[in-house]
Amino acid sequence: MGGYARLEDHRSMLFDEVRNSAYGRAIAAAVTPDSVVVDLGAGLGLHGLLAARAGARKVYLVEPEPIIEVTRRVVAANGLKNVELLEVRAEELELAEPVDLLISVFTGNFLLAEDLLPSLFVARDRCLRVGGHMIPDRVQMQVAPVSAGAYYQRRVGCWDSAAPVLQGLDYSAARGYAANTAYTDSAEIVEPELLASPSTLLELDLLTADNAVCHHGIDTTVTTDGICHGWLGWFRMRLGDEWLSTSPEATAMHWDQVLLPLDPPLSLAAGDSISLNLQRPQYGDWVWRTRAAAGEQWASTFFAAPPPLGKLHKWADHYQPTGTAMAEAATYVLSCFDGTTTAIDIAAAVFSRWPAGFRDADDALRFVRRLVEKYG
């Protein structure tokens, strides 16, 4: 199952009063009696149901996860007749009519986390009519250098000390991995002190954007003396006429902020200049470069864990893969997706032909089920 398959995965979003009130206001202002609306990645359907209640002619709730069965019961319980549920991925969305309003919450922490925007762009191009509207329709990534000494010590600095909990052993070899990690937590936990005013790093018009690549930089002036432990990132989005921010200074919502640490931290004084260049391809790693009078450094989440040296060459664009026994097994399983052969029969055949690839018959059946779930 995916990351949003269970009820608990949706609780914090459904009960996020700040976010949902802002969405509700935007939806009420945008919906007319003629509106055809899509709630993309609908989850439990709250935003689409608000559109239906506001009088939209038709609302499509699009959700690929089994949680849609709970949503179906919610729709029935509220007596809404103008709602249709579609259990498909955004990339598979096909509608018989153009859409006037596309509602989504395809914004991860610091906007790009989870790589949701590419799927949004595909659905937009497939179903939104020319001149149609989106909620949200514009987004911004924002950053600021911050001091967060206690949090930094718990996440990065702790690896440099022979703490009692480590029984006096030296674990400083792990610090480099910790310093290349992007940390996602709430402002309540990070307790950041902003050392400069927030800067907009990237802005996207969701009606026209065709990628979610970040390769941008900012220069800012420090306003408060302090030790800079990293860059804190968050996002803003425009919902109708209203901008909603996940800033650490805004009312907390279910989204968190992301800390990109510096190692070592930099001592900054009011009036100093500091710059950030942030790179992240779609579905890729974060790379952040910092320049200040106190020093220059760079980090990347690619180095947040030891790289699989024996597999790095396989990540190259021009690598020419060769077949393995398990690749042959997977190909065979997919060839059996003919609507007549059962999973248990496929698994028995796979285990018979490739016994070395599985611990037992049950392991072979799990292998088949994973392929069925994804492709069957």
C-alpha positions as CSV (number, residue, x, y, z in Angstrom):
1,M,0.0,0.0,0.0
2,G,1.1,3.6,-0.6
3,G,1.8,6.3,1.9
4,Y,-1.8,7.4,2.1
5,A,-3.6,4.1,2.3
6,R,-4.7,4.1,6.0
7,L,-7.1,6.3,7.9
8,E,-4.3,7.5,10.2
9,D,-2.4,8.9,7.2
10,H,-5.2,11.3,6.6
11,R,-6.2,12.4,10.1
12,S,-3.8,15.3,10.5
13,M,-4.9,16.7,7.1
14,L,-8.6,16.2,7.6
15,F,-8.5,18.0,11.0
16,D,-6.1,20.8,9.8
17,E,-8.6,23.6,10.5
18,V,-6.2,26.4,9.3
19,R,-5.6,24.7,5.9
20,N,-9.1,23.5,5.3
21,S,-10.7,26.8,6.2
22,A,-8.5,28.6,3.7
23,Y,-9.3,26.0,1.0
24,G,-13.0,26.3,1.9
25,R,-13.0,30.0,1.3
26,A,-11.3,29.7,-2.0
27,I,-13.6,26.9,-3.1
28,A,-16.8,28.8,-2.2
29,A,-15.6,31.8,-4.2
30,A,-14.7,29.7,-7.3
31,V,-17.6,27.3,-7.6
32,T,-20.7,28.1,-9.7
33,P,-23.8,26.0,-10.5
34,D,-22.1,25.1,-13.8
35,S,-18.8,24.1,-12.4
36,V,-17.2,20.7,-13.1
37,V,-14.6,20.1,-10.3
38,V,-11.8,17.6,-9.8
39,D,-10.4,17.0,-6.3
40,L,-7.1,15.3,-7.2
41,G,-5.6,13.0,-4.6
42,A,-8.8,13.5,-2.7
43,G,-8.1,11.2,0.2
44,L,-11.2,11.4,2.4
45,G,-12.7,14.0,-0.1
46,L,-13.1,17.0,2.1
47,H,-12.3,19.7,-0.5
48,G,-14.3,18.0,-3.2
49,L,-17.2,17.6,-0.9
50,L,-17.0,21.3,0.0
51,A,-17.3,22.0,-3.8
52,A,-20.3,19.7,-4.1
53,R,-22.0,21.4,-1.1
54,A,-21.2,24.8,-2.7
55,G,-23.4,23.8,-5.7
56,A,-21.0,22.5,-8.3
57,R,-22.7,20.6,-11.1
58,K,-20.3,17.7,-10.9
59,V,-17.4,16.8,-8.6
60,Y,-14.9,14.0,-9.3
61,L,-13.0,12.7,-6.3
62,V,-9.8,11.1,-7.6
63,E,-7.9,8.9,-5.2
64,P,-5.8,5.8,-6.1
65,E,-5.6,4.3,-2.6
66,P,-8.1,2.0,-0.9
67,I,-9.0,4.8,1.5
68,I,-11.5,5.8,-1.2
69,E,-13.9,3.2,0.2
70,V,-14.1,5.2,3.4
71,T,-14.7,8.3,1.2
72,R,-17.5,6.5,-0.6
73,R,-19.3,6.0,2.7
74,V,-18.8,9.6,3.7
75,V,-20.3,10.8,0.4
76,A,-23.3,8.5,1.0
77,A,-23.7,9.7,4.6
78,N,-23.8,13.3,3.4
79,G,-26.4,12.6,0.7
80,L,-24.4,14.2,-2.0
81,K,-25.6,13.1,-5.5
82,N,-23.3,15.2,-7.7
83,V,-20.2,13.3,-6.7
84,E,-18.4,10.6,-8.6
85,L,-15.4,8.6,-7.1
86,L,-12.5,7.5,-9.4
87,E,-9.9,5.1,-8.0
88,V,-7.1,6.0,-10.4
89,R,-3.7,7.7,-10.3
90,A,-3.4,11.3,-11.5
91,E,-1.5,9.9,-14.5
92,E,-4.4,7.7,-15.5
93,L,-7.1,10.3,-15.2
94,E,-9.5,10.4,-18.2
95,L,-12.8,12.3,-18.1
96,A,-15.5,12.6,-20.6
97,E,-15.9,16.4,-20.0
98,P,-13.5,19.3,-19.4
99,V,-13.0,20.5,-15.9
100,D,-13.5,24.1,-14.7
101,L,-11.8,23.8,-11.3
102,L,-8.9,21.5,-10.3
103,I,-8.3,21.3,-6.5
104,S,-5.2,19.6,-5.2
105,V,-2.9,19.4,-2.2
106,F,0.1,18.3,-4.1
107,T,2.5,20.3,-2.0
108,G,5.0,18.4,0.1
109,N,7.0,19.9,2.9
110,F,9.2,22.6,1.4
111,L,7.0,22.2,-1.7
112,L,9.0,19.7,-3.6
113,A,9.2,16.8,-1.1
114,E,7.3,13.7,-2.2
115,D,7.5,14.8,-5.9
116,L,3.8,15.4,-6.2
117,L,3.8,18.3,-8.6
118,P,4.8,16.3,-11.8
119,S,1.6,14.2,-11.3
120,L,-0.4,17.4,-10.9
121,F,0.9,18.8,-14.1
122,V,-0.1,15.6,-16.0
123,A,-3.6,15.7,-14.6
124,R,-3.9,19.4,-15.4
125,D,-3.0,19.0,-19.0
126,R,-5.4,16.1,-19.4
127,C,-8.5,17.5,-17.9
128,L,-8.5,21.3,-17.2
129,R,-10.3,23.3,-19.8
130,V,-8.7,26.4,-21.3
131,G,-9.4,29.2,-19.0
132,G,-10.0,26.9,-16.1
133,H,-8.9,27.5,-12.5
134,M,-6.8,25.7,-10.0
135,I,-6.7,25.8,-6.2
136,P,-3.9,26.5,-5.4
137,D,-2.8,28.2,-8.6
138,R,0.6,29.6,-7.4
139,V,3.3,28.4,-5.0
140,Q,6.6,29.7,-3.6
141,M,9.5,28.0,-1.9
142,Q,10.9,30.2,0.9
143,V,14.1,30.0,3.0
144,A,15.9,31.8,5.8
145,P,19.2,31.2,7.6
146,V,18.4,30.1,11.2
147,S,19.9,29.5,14.5
148,A,18.7,26.3,16.1
149,G,21.4,25.1,18.5
150,A,19.6,22.6,20.6
151,Y,17.9,20.9,17.6
152,Y,21.2,20.9,15.7
153,Q,22.9,19.2,18.6
154,R,20.3,16.5,18.7
155,R,20.6,15.8,15.0
156,V,24.2,16.6,13.9
157,G,26.4,17.7,16.8
158,C,25.6,14.7,18.9
159,W,27.7,12.4,16.7
160,D,30.9,14.3,17.6
161,S,30.8,13.6,21.3
162,A,31.5,10.5,23.3
163,A,28.2,10.8,25.0
164,P,27.4,8.5,28.0
165,V,24.7,6.8,26.0
166,L,27.3,5.7,23.5
167,Q,29.3,4.1,26.4
168,G,32.3,6.3,25.7
169,L,32.7,5.1,22.1
170,D,33.7,7.5,19.3
171,Y,30.9,7.7,16.6
172,S,32.2,10.9,14.9
173,A,32.6,8.9,11.6
174,A,28.8,9.2,11.3
175,R,28.6,13.0,11.6
176,G,29.1,13.5,7.8
177,Y,26.0,11.5,7.0
178,A,24.0,13.5,9.6
179,A,25.2,16.8,8.2
180,N,24.0,15.8,4.7
181,T,20.5,15.0,5.8
182,A,17.5,17.2,5.2
183,Y,15.5,17.2,8.5
184,T,11.7,17.6,8.5
185,D,10.1,18.7,11.7
186,S,7.7,21.3,13.1
187,A,8.8,24.7,14.2
188,E,7.8,23.7,17.7
189,I,10.5,21.0,17.7
190,V,13.2,22.9,15.8
191,E,12.7,26.2,17.7
192,P,14.4,28.2,14.9
193,E,15.5,31.8,15.3
194,L,15.5,33.5,11.9
195,L,18.7,35.4,11.3
196,A,17.4,37.1,8.2
197,S,14.1,37.9,6.5
198,P,12.6,35.1,4.5
199,S,13.5,35.0,0.8
200,T,11.6,33.5,-2.1
201,L,13.7,30.9,-3.7
202,L,11.4,29.6,-6.4
203,E,7.9,30.6,-7.6
204,L,5.7,28.4,-9.8
205,D,2.5,29.2,-11.7
206,L,0.7,25.9,-11.4
207,L,-1.4,26.7,-14.5
208,T,1.6,26.9,-16.8
209,A,4.6,25.2,-15.1
210,D,5.8,22.0,-16.8
211,N,8.4,20.8,-14.3
212,A,9.3,20.9,-10.6
213,V,13.0,21.4,-10.9
214,C,14.7,23.7,-8.4
215,H,18.0,25.3,-9.5
216,H,17.9,28.6,-7.8
217,G,19.8,30.8,-5.4
218,I,19.2,33.7,-3.1
219,D,21.4,36.4,-1.5
220,T,20.3,37.8,1.8
221,T,21.5,40.2,4.5
222,V,21.7,39.0,8.1
223,T,19.5,41.0,10.5
224,T,20.4,39.3,13.8
225,D,23.8,38.2,15.2
226,G,23.9,34.5,15.8
227,I,25.3,31.1,15.0
228,C,23.7,29.8,11.7
229,H,23.0,26.1,12.0
230,G,21.4,25.9,8.5
231,W,18.7,27.0,6.2
232,L,15.0,26.5,7.1
233,G,12.7,26.0,4.2
234,W,8.9,26.1,3.8
235,F,6.3,27.1,1.2
236,R,3.5,29.5,0.5
237,M,0.5,28.8,-1.8
238,R,-2.2,31.0,-3.3
239,L,-5.8,29.8,-2.6
240,G,-8.0,32.2,-4.6
241,D,-7.2,35.7,-3.3
242,E,-5.4,34.4,-0.2
243,W,-1.8,33.3,0.4
244,L,-1.4,30.5,2.9
245,S,2.1,30.0,4.5
246,T,3.7,27.1,6.2
247,S,6.3,29.5,7.7
248,P,7.6,28.8,11.2
249,E,6.1,32.1,12.2
250,A,2.6,31.2,10.8
251,T,-0.1,29.2,12.6
252,A,1.0,25.6,12.6
253,M,-0.6,23.2,10.1
254,H,0.0,19.5,9.3
255,W,3.0,20.5,7.1
256,D,6.4,20.8,8.7
257,Q,9.5,22.8,7.8
258,V,12.8,21.4,6.4
259,L,16.2,22.2,7.9
260,L,19.2,21.9,5.6
261,P,22.1,21.9,8.0
262,L,25.5,23.6,7.8
263,D,28.6,21.8,9.1
264,P,30.3,23.4,10.8
265,P,27.7,26.1,11.8
266,L,28.7,29.7,10.7
267,S,29.0,32.7,13.0
268,L,27.1,35.6,11.5
269,A,26.7,39.2,12.4
270,A,23.9,41.7,11.5
271,G,24.8,43.2,8.1
272,D,26.7,40.1,6.8
273,S,25.8,38.7,3.4
274,I,25.0,35.0,3.0
275,S,23.9,33.2,-0.1
276,L,22.2,29.9,-0.8
277,N,22.1,27.9,-4.0
278,L,19.7,25.0,-4.0
279,Q,19.5,22.3,-6.6
280,R,17.0,19.5,-6.8
281,P,15.9,17.7,-9.9
282,Q,12.6,16.0,-10.0
283,Y,12.8,12.8,-8.0
284,G,16.4,13.6,-7.0
285,D,18.5,14.6,-4.1
286,W,18.8,18.0,-2.5
287,V,22.2,19.9,-3.0
288,W,22.7,23.1,-1.0
289,R,25.7,25.5,-1.3
290,T,26.3,28.3,1.2
291,R,28.6,31.2,0.9
292,A,29.4,33.8,3.6
293,A,32.4,35.7,4.8
294,A,32.5,33.1,7.6
295,G,33.0,30.3,5.1
296,E,31.7,28.3,2.1
297,Q,30.4,24.8,2.1
298,W,28.1,22.4,0.3
299,A,26.0,19.3,1.2
300,S,23.8,16.8,-0.5
301,T,21.2,14.3,0.7
302,F,23.0,11.9,-1.7
303,F,25.5,11.6,1.1
304,A,23.0,11.1,3.9
305,A,23.7,7.4,3.7
306,P,26.7,5.4,2.4
307,P,26.3,5.1,-1.4
308,P,25.9,1.6,-2.7
309,L,29.3,1.5,-4.4
310,G,28.6,-1.7,-6.2
311,K,25.4,-0.3,-7.8
312,L,26.4,3.3,-8.6
313,H,27.3,2.4,-12.2
314,K,23.7,1.2,-12.7
315,W,22.4,4.7,-12.0
316,A,24.1,6.1,-15.1
317,D,21.9,7.1,-18.0
318,H,23.9,5.0,-20.4
319,Y,24.2,1.9,-18.3
320,Q,23.1,-1.2,-20.4
321,P,21.3,-3.6,-18.0
322,T,21.5,-7.3,-18.6
323,G,18.8,-9.8,-17.5
324,T,19.0,-11.7,-14.2
325,A,17.1,-14.8,-13.1
326,M,14.7,-12.6,-11.1
327,A,14.2,-10.3,-14.1
328,E,13.2,-13.4,-16.0
329,A,10.9,-14.4,-13.2
330,A,9.2,-10.9,-13.2
331,T,8.8,-11.0,-17.0
332,Y,7.2,-14.4,-16.8
333,V,4.8,-13.2,-14.1
334,L,3.7,-10.2,-16.1
335,S,3.2,-12.5,-19.2
336,C,0.7,-14.4,-17.1
337,F,-1.6,-11.4,-16.6
338,D,-4.1,-12.7,-19.0
339,G,-7.2,-12.6,-16.9
340,T,-7.4,-16.4,-16.6
341,T,-4.5,-17.5,-14.4
342,T,-4.7,-17.1,-10.6
343,A,-1.9,-15.6,-8.6
344,I,-1.4,-18.8,-6.6
345,D,-0.9,-20.8,-9.9
346,I,1.5,-18.1,-11.2
347,A,3.5,-18.3,-7.9
348,A,3.7,-22.1,-8.1
349,A,5.1,-21.9,-11.6
350,V,7.6,-19.2,-10.7
351,F,8.8,-21.2,-7.6
352,S,9.2,-24.3,-9.7
353,R,11.2,-22.6,-12.4
354,W,13.3,-20.2,-10.2
355,P,13.6,-22.0,-6.8
356,A,16.9,-20.3,-5.9
357,G,15.3,-16.9,-6.0
358,F,12.8,-17.5,-3.2
359,R,12.9,-18.7,0.4
360,D,9.8,-20.8,0.0
361,A,6.5,-21.0,-1.9
362,D,5.0,-18.2,0.2
363,D,7.9,-15.9,-0.7
364,A,7.2,-16.6,-4.3
365,L,3.5,-15.7,-3.8
366,R,4.5,-12.4,-2.1
367,F,6.7,-11.7,-5.2
368,V,3.7,-12.3,-7.5
369,R,1.4,-10.2,-5.3
370,R,3.7,-7.2,-5.4
371,L,3.7,-7.3,-9.2
372,V,-0.1,-7.8,-9.3
373,E,-0.6,-4.8,-7.0
374,K,1.5,-2.6,-9.2
375,Y,0.7,-3.8,-12.7
376,G,-2.3,-6.2,-12.5
